[in-house]
Amino acid sequence: MSVYISDGKKLIDIEYDDIPTINDMVDGMRVLSTDKRAEDENALFMLESDGNICCYVLDEIFIVGKVDGFENLVDAIKAWNNNEI
């Protein structure tokens, strides 16, 4: 398990080819699932402290999108697959 911190715009102190994986911690949230699009965007689905799910969309180490407040992981993944995130 690795621990990552962001400044809101990018992950800090991380190599460009290092991508957080399941059970890693990002900004104090556990990564529950990951996915990748052909455009080299990586989605990290994470458990927030209030029990909701959030999604960070990364382009290498840069955070290009963040959506929070999903009630469950299934809803978050559906939104990602439907290009709503």
RAHUSUL-V810236 format. One line per field, one symbol per residue. psi: psi as a letter, one per 40 degrees, with the letter a starting at -180 (. if undefined). Layout:
psi=???
This chain:
psi=hihiiieedihifiidehhiiheihhfehhhdiiihidefhhhhhihideeihihhhihbehheihhiehdidddddddddefe.
